[in-house]
Amino acid sequence: MFVKGVGNISPNEGILYNHWFVMFTLLREGLPWDYINTITTEELSLIMAVLTVKRDREAEANARTMGGF
């Protein structure tokens, strides 16, 4: 099924999408909902940076593992 205008979202929709993407990312990583609702913007930036580095290192490790075969 194709939806017309998928790429044409309003700024408010973009902000809402980003908010929930971050929430689900933090929940998937095991952070409790109560903690997520109390962190500051600076703490959130640090957490997201650490998660990005973690994901990148895991991808590199997987690439090295797959490259050995």
C-alpha positions in Angstrom: 0.0 0.0 0.0 1.3 3.4 -0.9 0.4 6.6 0.8 0.3 9.9 -1.1 2.4 12.7 0.3 4.4 10.6 2.8 7.4 12.9 2.5 5.2 16.0 3.0 4.9 16.4 6.7 4.4 19.5 8.7 7.0 20.8 11.1 4.7 19.8 14.0 4.5 16.3 12.7 8.3 16.1 12.3 8.8 17.2 15.9 6.2 14.7 17.1 7.7 11.9 15.1 11.2 12.7 16.4 10.0 12.9 20.0 8.4 9.4 19.9 11.4 8.0 17.9 13.7 9.1 20.8 11.3 7.8 23.4 11.1 4.4 21.8 14.8 4.3 21.3 15.4 5.0 25.0 12.8 2.4 26.1 14.3 -0.2 23.8 17.7 0.4 25.4 16.1 -0.3 28.8 15.8 3.2 30.3 12.7 3.4 32.6 9.8 5.6 31.5 9.9 7.6 34.8 13.6 8.4 34.2 13.1 9.3 30.6 10.5 11.9 31.7 12.9 13.6 34.1 16.1 13.9 32.0 17.3 17.3 30.8 18.0 18.2 27.2 21.8 18.0 27.9 21.4 14.5 29.5 19.4 13.4 26.5 22.0 14.6 24.1 24.7 12.7 26.0 22.7 9.5 26.2 21.8 9.6 22.5 25.5 10.2 21.6 26.6 7.3 23.7 23.9 5.1 22.1 25.1 6.2 18.7 28.7 5.3 19.5 27.6 1.9 20.9 25.6 1.2 17.7 28.5 2.2 15.5 31.0 0.0 17.4 28.6 -3.0 17.2 28.2 -2.5 13.5 32.0 -2.4 13.1 32.4 -5.5 15.1 29.8 -7.3 13.0 31.5 -6.2 9.8 34.8 -7.5 11.0 33.1 -10.8 12.0 31.4 -11.1 8.6 34.6 -10.1 6.8 36.5 -13.1 8.3 34.4 -15.6 6.4 
